[in-house]
Amino acid sequence: MATIALVLLAAYLLGSIPTALIVARRVAGVDIRTLGDGNMGARNVSRTLGARPAVVVGLVDFFKGTAAVLLAQQAGLETHWQVGAAFAAALGHDFPLFAGFRGGQGLGTTLGALLALAPVPAALGMALYAAAFRLTRLSDLSASLGIVAMLLLMWRERQPAVVLLGALGMILFVPLKMRLDKPRREQIASGIHRALA
């Protein structure tokens, strides 16, 4: 049980690395949470600081999720705990300990985790996203196509139910967090901060 707790804690702490905050401060000396939509993710970095910093942020956030699941796998944890590590990393990104619990939306970290849990469906889904975005330049539409394709491929590949349901849950959490306006996100972050103080 101690191993499980340590892995989940490590996954959360990995997710909590505030990549966008670090990169924005290094590149422009600004707090990314004060720019654009206030979101601490690659999309907001791209819109406010440009493509190159956004690529760095996106890659690091993506591999935070991958690393969390690989850590659980290396520790020999069962599949449901690997999914738990994926959730912990995504929650760390969304509510990071190292940034006052004000984070991003978690899509990149979620996709990175899913690549480790279900490599072929995740890779094909992301390839479809890239192809659709190249054709349409519509990020939300392309992401929706890629995610639906990935989930269908996971179902067709007969992935364990816990992986499929976990993937669905993590993906549905992204638009839920997107729907929260900035004051509400800050209120939640402040509540977590007060509870732990």
Residue, then its C-alpha position, 0 to 999 in steps of 0.5 A: m500500500a505504501t508503494i501505491a501511495l508513493v506512486l500516486l503522490a509522485a504522479y501528482l507532483l509530476g503533474s504539478i510542475p508548472t511548465a507554462l509558468i516557468v517557461a513564460r517567466r524565462v521567455a518573457g518575465v511574465d506570469i502566464r496566469t495574467l495573460g490571455d485566458g489565464n490558463m496555464g497551458a500550451r494553448n494560452v502560451s501559444r496565443t500570448l507568447g508564440a509557437r516556440p514556447a508553446v511547443v516546449v510547454g506542450l511537450v513537457d506537459f504531455f510527458k508529465g502524464t506519460a512519466a506518471v503512468l510509466l512510473a506506476q508500471q515500473a512499480g508493478l502496480e495493477t492497471h487500475w492503479q496505473v489509471g489512478a496515476a494518470f488521474a493524479a498527474a492530470l489533477g496535479h496539472d489542473f491544481p498544481l501544488f507548486a503554483g497555488f493550485r491554479g493550473g491548466q486544463g490538463l488535455g496534454t497531460t491526459l493524452g500523455a498518460l493515455l499514450a502510456l496506457a493504450p499506445v496504439p489507440a492514443a497514437l492513432g487518435m493524435a495522428l488523426y488530430a494532427a491531420a485534421f488540424r492541418l486541413t481545417r486549422l480548427s483545434d477544437l474540431s480536430a481534437s474532438l475527432g481525434i479523441v472520439a477515434m481514440l476511444l473507439l479504437m480503445w473499445r475495438e482493441r478491447q482495452p480493460a474497462v478501467v482504462l476505457l472508463g478512466a480515459l473517458g473520465m479524464i477527457l470529460f474533465v477537460p471541457l468541464k474545467m474549460r467551462l469554469d470562468k476564471p473567477r470560479r477557477e481562482q475560487i476553487a484554487s483558493g478553497i484548496h489552498r485554505a483547506l491545506a493551510 
